[in-house]
Amino acid sequence: MKFLTTSFAVALMVHAGAAFGQATAADRIPDTMEARVQACTGCHGAQGRGVENVYFPRLAGKPAGYLYNQLVAFRDGRRKYVPMNYLLAYLPDAYLMRMAEHFAALNPPPLVQPAVARPAQQLAEGQRIVTQGIPAKKVPACITCHGQELGGREPGIPGLLGLRADYVSAQLGAWRYGVRTALAPDCMQLVASSLSESEVAAVSAYLASVPVTSSRPLHQPGMRLPIACGSQPQTSPQKQEASR
């Protein structure tokens, strides 16, 4: 009887072990890019749609080239934010591109941004700079590069909507003081360093006040930008003329 009891117990454990192994295999997390970037969504929201926190911007729908450039900049220390620098430190270029392409392909509904309580005069100045630039300082209008609807431009220029004023101001300040850099020639460093403190505040406030749309980045290969920008490949005037 003792032998039968022992045999039954062993058989039960074997069966339970097999069942547990099957359950573990069934419950295993899929090895997909969506599963791998779950670490990103804790800060940047589900599907990278953004969160209410002012310093974690939307990733979804931004050009893959832009997202890739930022991931590389964080990894290589050209853009400084310790958690991002740490998380990306050992990831190779090809994997960073896969991450960028994953978020670029997503288009979840944008978060509704809070109303911007800034003086009307400041918002009007910001609108003027965004839509007309500052010719006296050779600062181009933001819409010239980022698109008429400010949705960005393929492959390397991001959209500017859905960002809090403090975030935009912080990024412009980071470019002005060299904390954030891009591929040479660094056009945003040139633009940001040409703006006064009040102009930075005006641009930031106006951009934050514009309603968020579902506009996707423009795809206009070969389009000339008003200034050279290392992160946005451009066709030279000579090549453009030859292709006509």
MARMI-824610 format. One record per atom (N, C-alpha, C, O): residue in three letters; y, x, z. Coordinates in steps of 0.1 Angstrom, whole numbers, padded with zeros to 4 digits, always signed. Layout:
N
ALAYXZ ...
end
This chain:
244
MET-0012+0008+0000 MET+0000+0000+0000 MET+0013+0009+0000 MET+0022+0006-0007 LYS+0012+0019+0008 LYS+0023+0028+0009 LYS+0025+0035-0005 LYS+0037+0037-0009 PHE+0014+0038-0012 PHE+0015+0044-0026 PHE+0022+0034-0035 PHE+0031+0038-0043 LEU+0018+0021-0035 LEU+0024+0011-0044 LEU+0039+0010-0041 LEU+0047+0009-0050 THR+0042+0010-0028 THR+0056+0008-0024 THR+0064+0020-0030 THR+0075+0018-0035 THR+0059+0032-0028 THR+0066+0044-0032 THR+0067+0044-0048 THR+0078+0047-0053 SER+0057+0040-0054 SER+0057+0039-0069 SER+0067+0029-0074 SER+0074+0031-0084 PHE+0068+0018-0067 PHE+0078+0007-0071 PHE+0092+0012-0069 PHE+0101+0010-0077 ALA+0094+0019-0058 ALA+0107+0025-0055 ALA+0112+0035-0066 ALA+0123+0035-0070 VAL+0102+0043-0069 VAL+0105+0053-0080 VAL+0108+0046-0093 VAL+0118+0050-0100 ALA+0100+0036-0096 ALA+0102+0029-0109 ALA+0116+0022-0109 ALA+0123+0022-0119 LEU+0120+0017-0097 LEU+0133+0010-0096 LEU+0144+0019-0098 LEU+0154+0016-0105 MET+0143+0031-0092 MET+0153+0041-0094 MET+0155+0046-0108 MET+0166+0048-0113 VAL+0143+0048-0114 VAL+0143+0052-0129 VAL+0150+0041-0137 VAL+0159+0044-0146 HIS+0146+0029-0135 HIS+0152+0018-0142 HIS+0167+0017-0140 HIS+0175+0015-0149 ALA+0171+0018-0127 ALA+0185+0017-0123 ALA+0193+0029-0130 ALA+0204+0027-0134 GLY+0187+0041-0130 GLY+0193+0052-0136 GLY+0196+0050-0151 GLY+0206+0054-0156 ALA+0186+0044-0157 ALA+0187+0042-0172 ALA+0198+0032-0174 ALA+0206+0033-0184 ALA+0198+0021-0166 ALA+0208+0011-0168 ALA+0222+0016-0165 ALA+0231+0013-0172 PHE+0223+0025-0155 PHE+0236+0031-0152 PHE+0241+0040-0164 PHE+0252+0040-0167 GLY+0231+0047-0169 GLY+0235+0056-0181 GLY+0239+0048-0193 GLY+0249+0052-0199 GLN+0233+0036-0195 GLN+0238+0027-0206 GLN+0251+0022-0203 GLN+0260+0021-0212 ALA+0254+0018-0191 ALA+0267+0012-0187 ALA+0278+0023-0189 ALA+0289+0020-0193 THR+0275+0035-0185 THR+0284+0046-0186 THR+0288+0048-0200 THR+0300+0050-0204 ALA+0278+0048-0209 ALA+0280+0051-0223 ALA+0289+0039-0229 ALA+0298+0041-0237 ALA+0286+0027-0225 ALA+0293+0015-0230 ALA+0308+0015-0225 ALA+0316+0010-0232 ASP+0310+0020-0213 ASP+0323+0020-0207 ASP+0331+0032-0210 ASP+0343+0033-0206 ARG+0326+0041-0218 ARG+0333+0054-0221 ARG+0345+0051-0229 ARG+0345+0043-0238 ILE+0356+0058-0225 ILE+0369+0056-0232 ILE+0368+0061-0247 ILE+0363+0072-0249 PRO+0372+0053-0256 PRO+0371+0057-0271 PRO+0379+0070-0273 PRO+0390+0072-0268 ASP+0373+0079-0281 ASP+0380+0091-0284 ASP+0389+0089-0296 ASP+0387+0094-0307 THR+0400+0082-0294 THR+0410+0079-0304 THR+0424+0085-0300 THR+0426+0088-0288 MET+0433+0086-0310 MET+0446+0091-0306 MET+0453+0081-0297 MET+0461+0085-0288 GLU+0451+0068-0299 GLU+0457+0058-0290 GLU+0453+0061-0276 GLU+0461+0059-0266 ALA+0440+0064-0273 ALA+0435+0067-0260 ALA+0441+0080-0255 ALA+0444+0081-0243 ARG+0442+0090-0263 ARG+0447+0103-0259 ARG+0462+0103-0255 ARG+0466+0111-0246 VAL+0470+0094-0261 VAL+0484+0095-0258 VAL+0488+0085-0246 VAL+0499+0082-0245 GLN+0478+0080-0239 GLN+0481+0071-0228 GLN+0490+0078-0218 GLN+0497+0072-0211 ALA+0489+0091-0217 ALA+0497+0099-0208 ALA+0512+0097-0212 ALA+0521+0098-0203 CYS+0515+0095-0224 CYS+0529+0093-0229 CYS+0534+0079-0225 CYS+0546+0078-0222 THR+0526+0069-0225 THR+0531+0056-0223 THR+0535+0053-0209 THR+0543+0043-0206 GLY+0531+0061-0199 GLY+0536+0059-0186 GLY+0551+0061-0185 GLY+0557+0054-0176 CYS+0556+0069-0193 CYS+0571+0071-0193 CYS+0578+0064-0205 CYS+0589+0058-0203 HIS+0571+0064-0216 HIS+0578+0059-0228 HIS+0574+0044-0232 HIS+0578+0039-0242 GLY+0566+0038-0223 GLY+0562+0024-0225 GLY+0550+0022-0234 GLY+0546+0031-0242 ALA+0544+0010-0233 ALA+0533+0007-0242 ALA+0536+0008-0256 ALA+0546+0003-0261 GLN+0527+0015-0264 GLN+0530+0018-0278 GLN+0543+0026-0280 GLN+0548+0026-0291 GLY+0548+0032-0270 GLY+0560+0040-0272 GLY+0572+0032-0274 GLY+0582+0037-0281 ARG+0572+0019-0269 ARG+0583+0010-0273 ARG+0596+0013-0264 ARG+0606+0006-0266 GLY+0595+0022-0254 GLY+0606+0024-0245 GLY+0604+0017-0232 GLY+0596+0007-0231 VAL+0612+0021-0222 VAL+0612+0015-0209 VAL+0626+0013-0205 VAL+0636+0017-0211 GLU+0628+0006-0193 GLU+0642+0003-0189 GLU+0649+0016-0183 GLU+0661+0016-0182 ASN+0641+0026-0179 ASN+0647+0038-0174 ASN+0655+0045-0185 ASN+0651+0046-0196 VAL+0667+0049-0181 VAL+0677+0054-0190 VAL+0672+0066-0198 VAL+0677+0069-0209 TYR+0664+0075-0192 TYR+0661+0088-0198 TYR+0648+0089-0205 TYR+0643+0100-0208 PHE+0641+0077-0207 PHE+0628+0078-0215 PHE+0630+0069-0227 PHE+0628+0057-0226 PRO+0633+0075-0238 PRO+0636+0067-0251 PRO+0624+0062-0258 PRO+0613+0066-0255 ARG+0626+0053-0267 ARG+0616+0047-0275 ARG+0611+0058-0285 ARG+0619+0066-0290 LEU+0598+0059-0287 LEU+0592+0068-0296 LEU+0587+0061-0309 LEU+0587+0066-0320 ALA+0583+0048-0307 ALA+0577+0041-0318 ALA+0586+0039-0330 ALA+0598+0036-0328 GLY+0581+0042-0342 GLY+0589+0039-0354 GLY+0598+0050-0358 GLY+0604+0050-0369 LYS+0600+0060-0350 LYS+0609+0071-0354 LYS+0602+0080-0364 LYS+0590+0081-0364 PRO+0609+0087-0373 PRO+0603+0095-0383 PRO+0593+0105-0377 PRO+0596+0112-0367 ALA+0581+0107-0383 ALA+0571+0116-0378 ALA+0577+0130-0378 ALA+0574+0138-0369 GLY+0585+0134-0388 GLY+0590+0147-0388 GLY+0599+0150-0376 GLY+0599+0161-0370 TYR+0607+0140-0373 TYR+0616+0141-0361 TYR+0608+0143-0348 TYR+0611+0152-0340 LEU+0598+0134-0346 LEU+0590+0134-0334 LEU+0583+0148-0333 LEU+0582+0154-0323 TYR+0577+0152-0344 TYR+0570+0165-0345 TYR+0580+0176-0340 TYR+0576+0185-0332 ASN+0592+0177-0346 ASN+0601+0187-0343 ASN+0605+0187-0328 ASN+0606+0198-0322 GLN+0606+0175-0322 GLN+0609+0175-0307 GLN+0597+0179-0299 GLN+0599+0186-0289 LEU+0585+0176-0303 LEU+0573+0180-0296 LEU+0572+0196-0296 LEU+0569+0202-0286 VAL+0574+0201-0308 VAL+0574+0216-0309 VAL+0585+0222-0301 VAL+0583+0232-0294 ALA+0597+0216-0301 ALA+0609+0221-0293 ALA+0606+0221-0278 ALA+0609+0231-0271 PHE+0599+0211-0273 PHE+0596+0210-0259 PHE+0585+0221-0256 PHE+0586+0228-0246 ARG+0575+0222-0265 ARG+0564+0231-0263 ARG+0570+0246-0262 ARG+0566+0254-0254 ASP+0579+0249-0272 ASP+0584+0262-0273 ASP+0596+0265-0264 ASP+0601+0276-0264 GLY+0601+0255-0257 GLY+0612+0257-0247 GLY+0626+0256-0253 GLY+0635+0259-0246 ARG+0627+0252-0266 ARG+0640+0251-0272 ARG+0647+0238-0267 ARG+0659+0237-0267 ARG+0639+0229-0262 ARG+0644+0217-0256 ARG+0638+0216-0242 ARG+0625+0217-0240 LYS+0646+0215-0232 LYS+0641+0217-0218 LYS+0640+0204-0210 LYS+0650+0197-0207 TYR+0628+0201-0206 TYR+0625+0191-0196 TYR+0611+0194-0191 TYR+0601+0193-0198 VAL+0611+0198-0178 VAL+0599+0205-0173 VAL+0586+0197-0175 VAL+0576+0203-0179 PRO+0586+0184-0172 PRO+0573+0176-0174 PRO+0568+0177-0189 PRO+0556+0179-0191 MET+0577+0176-0198 MET+0573+0177-0213 MET+0569+0191-0216 MET+0560+0193-0223 ASN+0577+0201-0211 ASN+0574+0215-0214 ASN+0560+0218-0209 ASN+0552+0225-0215 TYR+0556+0213-0197 TYR+0543+0215-0191 TYR+0532+0209-0199 TYR+0522+0215-0202 LEU+0534+0196-0202 LEU+0523+0188-0209 LEU+0520+0193-0223 LEU+0508+0192-0227 LEU+0530+0199-0230 LEU+0528+0203-0243 LEU+0525+0218-0245 LEU+0523+0223-0256 ALA+0525+0225-0234 ALA+0525+0240-0235 ALA+0514+0246-0243 ALA+0517+0256-0250 TYR+0502+0240-0244 TYR+0491+0246-0251 TYR+0486+0238-0263 TYR+0475+0241-0267 LEU+0494+0229-0267 LEU+0489+0220-0278 LEU+0493+0227-0292 LEU+0505+0231-0293 PRO+0484+0228-0301 PRO+0487+0234-0314 PRO+0495+0225-0323 PRO+0496+0213-0321 ASP+0501+0231-0333 ASP+0510+0223-0343 ASP+0503+0211-0349 ASP+0508+0200-0349 ALA+0490+0213-0353 ALA+0483+0202-0360 ALA+0481+0190-0351 ALA+0483+0179-0356 TYR+0479+0193-0339 TYR+0477+0182-0329 TYR+0490+0175-0326 TYR+0490+0162-0325 LEU+0501+0182-0325 LEU+0514+0176-0323 LEU+0518+0168-0335 LEU+0524+0157-0333 MET+0514+0172-0347 MET+0517+0163-0358 MET+0509+0150-0358 MET+0515+0140-0362 ARG+0497+0151-0354 ARG+0489+0139-0353 ARG+0495+0129-0342 ARG+0496+0117-0345 MET+0500+0134-0331 MET+0507+0126-0321 MET+0519+0120-0327 MET+0522+0108-0326 ALA+0527+0128-0335 ALA+0540+0123-0341 ALA+0537+0112-0351 ALA+0543+0102-0351 GLU+0527+0114-0359 GLU+0523+0104-0369 GLU+0518+0091-0363 GLU+0521+0080-0368 HIS+0511+0092-0352 HIS+0506+0080-0344 HIS+0518+0072-0340 HIS+0518+0060-0343 PHE+0528+0077-0333 PHE+0539+0070-0328 PHE+0548+0065-0340 PHE+0554+0054-0339 ALA+0550+0073-0350 ALA+0558+0069-0361 ALA+0553+0056-0368 ALA+0561+0049-0374 ALA+0540+0054-0368 ALA+0534+0043-0375 ALA+0535+0030-0367 ALA+0532+0019-0372 LEU+0539+0031-0354 LEU+0539+0019-0346 LEU+0553+0012-0347 LEU+0563+0018-0350 ASN+0553-0001-0345 ASN+0565-0008-0346 ASN+0565-0020-0336 ASN+0567-0032-0341 PRO+0563-0018-0323 PRO+0563-0029-0314 PRO+0578-0035-0312 PRO+0587-0028-0315 PRO+0579-0047-0308 PRO+0593-0053-0306 PRO+0601-0044-0296 PRO+0596-0040-0286 PRO+0613-0041-0300 PRO+0622-0033-0291 PRO+0626-0040-0278 PRO+0626-0053-0277 LEU+0628-0032-0268 LEU+0633-0038-0255 LEU+0647-0043-0257 LEU+0655-0037-0265 VAL+0651-0054-0250 VAL+0665-0059-0251 VAL+0673-0050-0241 VAL+0670-0049-0229 GLN+0683-0044-0246 GLN+0692-0035-0238 GLN+0702-0043-0230 GLN+0707-0053-0235 PRO+0706-0039-0219 PRO+0716-0045-0211 PRO+0730-0044-0218 PRO+0732-0035-0225 ALA+0738-0054-0215 ALA+0752-0054-0220 ALA+0760-0041-0216 ALA+0758-0037-0205 VAL+0768-0036-0224 VAL+0776-0024-0222 VAL+0790-0028-0217 VAL+0797-0035-0224 ALA+0793-0025-0204 ALA+0806-0029-0198 ALA+0815-0017-0200 ALA+0817-0009-0190 ARG+0821-0016-0211 ARG+0831-0005-0213 ARG+0844-0011-0219 ARG+0843-0021-0226 PRO+0855-0004-0218 PRO+0867-0009-0223 PRO+0867-0011-0239 PRO+0860-0004-0246 ALA+0873-0022-0243 ALA+0873-0025-0258 ALA+0878-0014-0266 ALA+0873-0011-0277 GLN+0889-0007-0261 GLN+0895+0004-0268 GLN+0885+0016-0270 GLN+0884+0022-0281 GLN+0877+0018-0260 GLN+0867+0029-0261 GLN+0856+0025-0271 GLN+0852+0034-0279 LEU+0851+0013-0271 LEU+0841+0008-0280 LEU+0847+0009-0295 LEU+0839+0013-0304 ALA+0859+0006-0296 ALA+0865+0006-0310 ALA+0866+0021-0315 ALA+0864+0023-0327 GLU+0870+0030-0306 GLU+0870+0044-0310 GLU+0856+0049-0314 GLU+0854+0056-0323 GLY+0846+0045-0306 GLY+0833+0049-0309 GLY+0828+0043-0322 GLY+0822+0050-0330 GLN+0831+0031-0325 GLN+0828+0025-0338 GLN+0834+0032-0350 GLN+0828+0035-0360 ARG+0847+0036-0348 ARG+0854+0044-0358 ARG+0847+0057-0361 ARG+0845+0061-0372 ILE+0843+0064-0350 ILE+0836+0077-0353 ILE+0823+0075-0359 ILE+0819+0083-0368 VAL+0815+0065-0354 VAL+0802+0063-0360 VAL+0802+0059-0374 VAL+0794+0063-0382 THR+0812+0051-0378 THR+0813+0046-0392 THR+0822+0054-0401 THR+0820+0053-0413 GLN+0831+0062-0396 GLN+0841+0069-0404 GLN+0841+0084-0402 GLN+0846+0091-0410 GLY+0836+0088-0390 GLY+0837+0102-0387 GLY+0850+0106-0382 GLY+0859+0098-0379 ILE+0853+0119-0381 ILE+0866+0125-0377 ILE+0869+0135-0388 ILE+0867+0147-0386 PRO+0876+0131-0399 PRO+0879+0140-0410 PRO+0886+0153-0405 PRO+0884+0163-0410 ALA+0896+0151-0396 ALA+0904+0162-0391 ALA+0895+0174-0385 ALA+0899+0185-0386 LYS+0884+0170-0379 LYS+0875+0179-0373 LYS+0863+0182-0382 LYS+0854+0190-0378 LYS+0862+0176-0394 LYS+0851+0178-0403 LYS+0838+0172-0397 LYS+0827+0178-0399 VAL+0839+0162-0389 VAL+0828+0156-0382 VAL+0824+0144-0391 VAL+0832+0134-0392 PRO+0812+0144-0397 PRO+0808+0132-0406 PRO+0805+0120-0398 PRO+0802+0121-0386 ALA+0806+0108-0404 ALA+0802+0096-0398 ALA+0787+0096-0394 ALA+0779+0101-0402 CYS+0784+0091-0383 CYS+0770+0090-0379 CYS+0761+0083-0389 CYS+0750+0087-0392 ILE+0766+0073-0395 ILE+0759+0065-0405 ILE+0755+0072-0417 ILE+0746+0069-0425 THR+0763+0083-0420 THR+0760+0091-0432 THR+0747+0097-0432 THR+0740+0098-0442 CYS+0743+0102-0420 CYS+0730+0108-0418 CYS+0719+0099-0412 CYS+0708+0099-0417 HIS+0723+0091-0403 HIS+0714+0082-0395 HIS+0712+0069-0402 HIS+0704+0060-0397 GLY+0718+0066-0413 GLY+0716+0054-0420 GLY+0727+0043-0417 GLY+0732+0043-0406 GLN+0730+0034-0426 GLN+0740+0024-0425 GLN+0736+0015-0413 GLN+0745+0010-0406 GLU+0723+0013-0411 GLU+0719+0004-0399 GLU+0715+0013-0387 GLU+0710+0007-0378 LEU+0717+0026-0388 LEU+0714+0035-0377 LEU+0700+0035-0374 LEU+0696+0038-0362 GLY+0691+0033-0383 GLY+0677+0033-0381 GLY+0670+0046-0384 GLY+0658+0047-0382 GLY+0678+0056-0387 GLY+0672+0069-0390 GLY+0669+0071-0405 GLY+0671+0063-0413 ARG+0664+0084-0408 ARG+0661+0087-0422 ARG+0650+0097-0422 ARG+0649+0107-0414 GLU+0640+0094-0430 GLU+0628+0103-0432 GLU+0633+0116-0438 GLU+0642+0117-0446 PRO+0626+0127-0434 PRO+0616+0128-0424 PRO+0620+0132-0410 PRO+0612+0132-0401 GLY+0633+0136-0408 GLY+0636+0143-0396 GLY+0648+0138-0388 GLY+0652+0144-0378 ILE+0654+0126-0392 ILE+0666+0121-0386 ILE+0662+0108-0378 ILE+0658+0099-0385 PRO+0665+0107-0365 PRO+0660+0096-0357 PRO+0670+0084-0358 PRO+0682+0086-0362 GLY+0665+0072-0355 GLY+0674+0061-0353 GLY+0682+0062-0340 GLY+0677+0070-0331 LEU+0693+0056-0339 LEU+0702+0057-0327 LEU+0703+0045-0319 LEU+0710+0045-0309 LEU+0696+0034-0322 LEU+0698+0022-0315 LEU+0687+0021-0304 LEU+0677+0027-0305 GLY+0690+0012-0294 GLY+0681+0010-0283 GLY+0681+0021-0273 GLY+0672+0023-0265 LEU+0692+0029-0273 LEU+0693+0040-0263 LEU+0705+0037-0254 LEU+0715+0032-0258 ARG+0703+0040-0241 ARG+0714+0038-0232 ARG+0725+0048-0234 ARG+0723+0059-0239 ALA+0737+0044-0230 ALA+0749+0052-0232 ALA+0748+0066-0225 ALA+0751+0076-0230 ASP+0742+0065-0213 ASP+0741+0078-0205 ASP+0731+0087-0212 ASP+0733+0099-0211 TYR+0721+0082-0218 TYR+0711+0090-0225 TYR+0717+0097-0237 TYR+0716+0109-0239 VAL+0725+0089-0245 VAL+0731+0095-0257 VAL+0741+0106-0253 VAL+0742+0117-0259 SER+0749+0103-0242 SER+0759+0112-0237 SER+0752+0125-0233 SER+0757+0136-0235 ALA+0741+0124-0226 ALA+0734+0135-0221 ALA+0729+0144-0232 ALA+0729+0156-0231 GLN+0723+0138-0243 GLN+0718+0146-0254 GLN+0730+0153-0261 GLN+0728+0164-0265 LEU+0741+0146-0263 LEU+0752+0153-0270 LEU+0757+0164-0261 LEU+0761+0175-0267 GLY+0757+0162-0248 GLY+0761+0173-0239 GLY+0752+0184-0240 GLY+0756+0196-0239 ALA+0739+0182-0241 ALA+0728+0192-0241 ALA+0730+0201-0254 ALA+0729+0213-0254 TRP+0734+0194-0265 TRP+0736+0202-0277 TRP+0749+0210-0276 TRP+0750+0221-0280 ARG+0759+0204-0270 ARG+0772+0211-0269 ARG+0770+0224-0261 ARG+0777+0234-0264 TYR+0762+0224-0251 TYR+0761+0236-0242 TYR+0748+0244-0244 TYR+0745+0252-0236 GLY+0741+0241-0255 GLY+0730+0249-0259 GLY+0717+0246-0251 GLY+0707+0254-0253 VAL+0716+0236-0243 VAL+0704+0233-0236 VAL+0694+0227-0245 VAL+0682+0228-0244 ARG+0698+0219-0255 ARG+0690+0214-0266 ARG+0694+0220-0279 ARG+0705+0220-0283 THR+0684+0225-0286 THR+0686+0232-0299 THR+0676+0226-0309 THR+0666+0221-0306 ALA+0680+0228-0322 ALA+0671+0223-0333 ALA+0670+0235-0343 ALA+0676+0245-0341 LEU+0662+0232-0353 LEU+0660+0242-0364 LEU+0674+0246-0370 LEU+0682+0237-0373 ALA+0675+0259-0373 ALA+0688+0263-0379 ALA+0688+0259-0394 ALA+0678+0260-0400 PRO+0700+0256-0399 PRO+0713+0254-0392 PRO+0712+0241-0383 PRO+0708+0231-0388 ASP+0717+0243-0371 ASP+0716+0232-0361 ASP+0728+0223-0363 ASP+0739+0225-0356 CYS+0727+0213-0371 CYS+0738+0205-0375 CYS+0743+0197-0363 CYS+0755+0195-0361 MET+0734+0192-0354 MET+0739+0184-0343 MET+0746+0192-0332 MET+0755+0187-0326 GLN+0743+0205-0331 GLN+0751+0214-0322 GLN+0765+0215-0328 GLN+0774+0215-0320 LEU+0766+0216-0341 LEU+0779+0217-0347 LEU+0787+0205-0345 LEU+0799+0205-0341 VAL+0781+0193-0347 VAL+0788+0180-0345 VAL+0792+0178-0331 VAL+0803+0175-0328 ALA+0782+0180-0322 ALA+0785+0177-0307 ALA+0795+0186-0302 ALA+0804+0182-0293 SER+0795+0199-0306 SER+0805+0208-0300 SER+0819+0206-0306 SER+0829+0211-0300 SER+0820+0198-0316 SER+0833+0194-0322 SER+0839+0182-0315 SER+0851+0179-0316 LEU+0831+0175-0307 LEU+0836+0163-0300 LEU+0842+0166-0287 LEU+0837+0174-0280 SER+0853+0159-0283 SER+0858+0160-0270 SER+0850+0151-0260 SER+0841+0143-0265 GLU+0852+0153-0247 GLU+0845+0145-0237 GLU+0847+0130-0240 GLU+0838+0122-0239 SER+0860+0126-0243 SER+0863+0112-0245 SER+0856+0107-0257 SER+0852+0095-0258 GLU+0855+0115-0268 GLU+0848+0111-0280 GLU+0833+0109-0278 GLU+0827+0100-0284 VAL+0827+0118-0270 VAL+0813+0117-0267 VAL+0811+0104-0259 VAL+0801+0096-0262 ALA+0820+0101-0250 ALA+0818+0088-0242 ALA+0820+0076-0251 ALA+0812+0066-0249 ALA+0829+0077-0261 ALA+0831+0065-0269 ALA+0819+0063-0279 ALA+0815+0052-0280 VAL+0814+0074-0285 VAL+0803+0072-0294 VAL+0791+0067-0286 VAL+0784+0058-0291 SER+0788+0073-0274 SER+0777+0068-0266 SER+0778+0054-0262 SER+0768+0046-0263 ALA+0790+0049-0258 ALA+0791+0035-0254 ALA+0790+0026-0266 ALA+0783+0016-0265 TYR+0795+0030-0278 TYR+0794+0021-0289 TYR+0780+0020-0294 TYR+0775+0009-0297 LEU+0773+0031-0295 LEU+0759+0030-0300 LEU+0750+0022-0290 LEU+0741+0014-0295 ALA+0753+0023-0277 ALA+0745+0015-0268 ALA+0748+0000-0269 ALA+0740-0008-0264 SER+0760-0003-0274 SER+0764-0017-0275 SER+0759-0024-0288 SER+0760-0037-0289 VAL+0754-0017-0297 VAL+0749-0023-0310 VAL+0736-0029-0308 VAL+0727-0023-0302 PRO+0734-0042-0312 PRO+0721-0049-0310 PRO+0710-0041-0317 PRO+0712-0036-0328 VAL+0699-0041-0310 VAL+0687-0034-0315 VAL+0681-0042-0327 VAL+0679-0054-0325 THR+0677-0035-0338 THR+0671-0042-0349 THR+0657-0036-0351 THR+0653-0026-0344 SER+0649-0041-0360 SER+0636-0036-0363 SER+0637-0027-0376 SER+0627-0025-0382 SER+0649-0022-0379 SER+0651-0014-0391 SER+0643-0001-0390 SER+0642+0006-0380 ARG+0636+0002-0401 ARG+0628+0014-0402 ARG+0636+0025-0408 ARG+0646+0023-0415 PRO+0632+0038-0406 PRO+0639+0049-0412 PRO+0640+0048-0427 PRO+0630+0044-0433 LEU+0651+0052-0432 LEU+0652+0052-0447 LEU+0644+0063-0453 LEU+0642+0074-0447 HIS+0639+0060-0465 HIS+0632+0070-0473 HIS+0639+0073-0486 HIS+0637+0065-0495 GLN+0647+0083-0486 GLN+0655+0087-0498 GLN+0654+0101-0501 GLN+0663+0109-0498 PRO+0643+0106-0507 PRO+0640+0120-0509 PRO+0651+0126-0517 PRO+0656+0120-0527 GLY+0655+0138-0513 GLY+0665+0146-0521 GLY+0680+0142-0518 GLY+0689+0148-0523 MET+0682+0132-0509 MET+0696+0128-0507 MET+0703+0139-0499 MET+0698+0145-0490 ARG+0715+0142-0504 ARG+0723+0153-0498 ARG+0730+0147-0486 ARG+0736+0137-0486 LEU+0730+0155-0475 LEU+0737+0152-0463 LEU+0751+0159-0463 LEU+0753+0168-0471 PRO+0760+0154-0455 PRO+0774+0160-0455 PRO+0774+0174-0450 PRO+0783+0182-0454 ILE+0764+0178-0442 ILE+0764+0192-0437 ILE+0749+0196-0437 ILE+0740+0188-0436 ALA+0747+0209-0438 ALA+0733+0214-0438 ALA+0726+0212-0425 ALA+0733+0214-0414 CYS+0714+0208-0425 CYS+0707+0205-0413 CYS+0692+0210-0414 CYS+0685+0206-0423 GLY+0688+0219-0405 GLY+0676+0226-0407 GLY+0664+0217-0405 GLY+0653+0220-0410 SER+0665+0206-0398 SER+0654+0197-0395 SER+0652+0186-0406 SER+0643+0178-0405 GLN+0661+0186-0416 GLN+0661+0177-0427 GLN+0661+0184-0440 GLN+0672+0187-0445 PRO+0650+0186-0446 PRO+0649+0193-0459 PRO+0658+0186-0470 PRO+0658+0174-0471 GLN+0666+0194-0477 GLN+0675+0188-0487 GLN+0673+0196-0500 GLN+0670+0207-0501 THR+0675+0188-0511 THR+0675+0194-0524 THR+0689+0201-0527 THR+0699+0194-0524 SER+0689+0213-0532 SER+0702+0219-0535 SER+0709+0212-0546 SER+0702+0206-0554 PRO+0722+0213-0547 PRO+0730+0207-0558 PRO+0725+0212-0571 PRO+0725+0204-0581 GLN+0721+0225-0572 GLN+0717+0230-0585 GLN+0704+0223-0590 GLN+0702+0219-0601 LYS+0694+0221-0580 LYS+0682+0214-0583 LYS+0684+0200-0586 LYS+0677+0194-0595 GLN+0693+0194-0579 GLN+0696+0180-0581 GLN+0701+0178-0596 GLN+0697+0169-0603 GLU+0710+0187-0600 GLU+0716+0186-0613 GLU+0705+0188-0624 GLU+0705+0182-0634 ALA+0696+0198-0621 ALA+0686+0201-0631 ALA+0676+0189-0632 ALA+0670+0187-0643 SER+0674+0181-0621 SER+0665+0170-0622 SER+0670+0158-0629 SER+0663+0148-0631 ARG+0683+0157-0632 ARG+0689+0146-0638 ARG+0685+0145-0653 ARG+0690+0135-0659 
end
